[in-house]
Amino acid sequence: MNLYGIRAIYKFEMARTWRTIMQSVISPVLSTSLYFVVFGTAIGSHMGAIDGISYGAFIIPGLIMLSLLGESISNAAFGIFFPKFSGTIYEVLSAPISPIEIVAGYVGAAATKSTLLGLLIIATARVFVEYQIQHPIWMLGFLILTAVTFSMFGFIIGIWADDFQKLQIIPLMVVTPLTFLGGAFYSINMLPEIWQKISLFNPVVYLISGFRWAFYGVSDVNILVSLGITLTILVACMLGIWLIFRTGYRIKV
Amino acid sequence: MISIVCGIVNLSSGRVIADGNNIQTDYRAARSKIGLVPQELATDSFESVWATVNFSRGLFGKAPNPSYLEKILRQLSLWEKRDNKVIALSGGMKRRLMIAKALSHEPKILFLDEPTAGVDVELRRDMWDMVRGLRESGVTIILTTHYIEEAEEMADRIGVINHGELVLVEEKTKLMQELGKKQLTLQLQTPLPTLPEKLRLYQLELCQEGSQLVYTFDTQQKNTGISELLKSLNQEGIVFKDLHSSESSLEEIFINLVRKNKESA
């Protein structure tokens, strides 16, 4: 196994994060904090509790998930897209490093960044809203699992994208709307029955529900179903990446 | 072809063995022995010189070795620039940095794909010196070039590829001996209107409005025929005021080979 190779990619990607700390860390923390201020403190103080949880605390898992999904996808997508764009991908392709090791380097770094960001947002939220975490191990597990899964998804997008617009389409046009409609700001049980059923086709519902259960012990769907759906997305992304390296799709001629 | 050997392009048929290692089934061993300097200047603009050579070494599975990397950067006159960002380097420095990156994992085989394309004369000379140094240190260098003089100056063995087909691979000196020809040019005292009958048995050509005689001979033959020719000229009363000999360049050999290949196709 080429551990030095994995470490080289990982270090390279993490170095990029520190170089762009304003954009990759401070900006998402700031924008999520604004959500806490506006929806949690200002509007939330006039809203009733949901499932016995204050509105300000209720939206924390969904808001963390919103940042986590977006950042995981963006970090991993940009990480592999930029070497393709600049031509430096030749070095990775000509190195004695396997596809699994390449993915471990890029996805590992992207997942680390978004996990750290998630933890930072959790800590920042405490400044604005009172909350307790009932199942901290599960919370951390969900955080890491979601970060890894969506970093893999981002890696696929980075390979697929052949211009900067495509790099942004899926996170902005698909993932963000699905997160807003996936119960980030409400419980899907509050919706009319037909919309509750439609919402169950949204995979983000399961991610937010599982994460909220880890925080407060309440969820829209069973925790095991949430875990199962997250693992299914992870396996689907792994299969996608396996196919990419097998065929050389958009990275090899 | 270089891209296939290095793993950048998928192999559609056939097989490639690099220093005894199959590039597909034993790709780790094969690739760890190969360094590549591509033609395009593709660099990580925002990284420092030091970080980017360390990245390359790590990527190829080598443990950190700062003293080795320092040696490489010093050889390539980049040590003073080690903390500079790549984007701040000149074109020539970037080209040298790409060589440093390719050498960072101590390859046994180095592909230099048109390393002097678009490079000024001084830098080209420096690169030639560096390539000679690497060759002497035991690195096998495969240099692709459109500058025939470059191949003539540097190569031990030469391969000619025409339209994707390897026309030949040969030792340079042997190639020039076998396929090259030598010419003796005589500057005549008095121009000749035509070639005298007795001189027609030699491979002679009358040029420059009869003031120059060019004799083409085979260096491989024991008897080049020069002394007989000079005797015959004497007998015919032809006086020459100057003479010089020249041999065909690699460029002429290359052009002849490509032409022959075209005719036989």
Interface residues (C-beta under 8 A of the other chain):
Chain A: N2 L3 Y4 G5 R7 A8 I9 K11 F12 A15 R16 R19 S86 G87 T88 Y90 E91 V92 L93 S94 A95 P96 I97 S98 G248 K252 V253
Chain B: S3 C6 G7 I8 V9 N10 Y27 R28 A29 A30 R31 S32 I34 L36 P38 E40 A42 T43 D44 S45 F46 E47 A51 N54 F55 S56 R57 G58 L59 F60 G61 K62 A63 K101
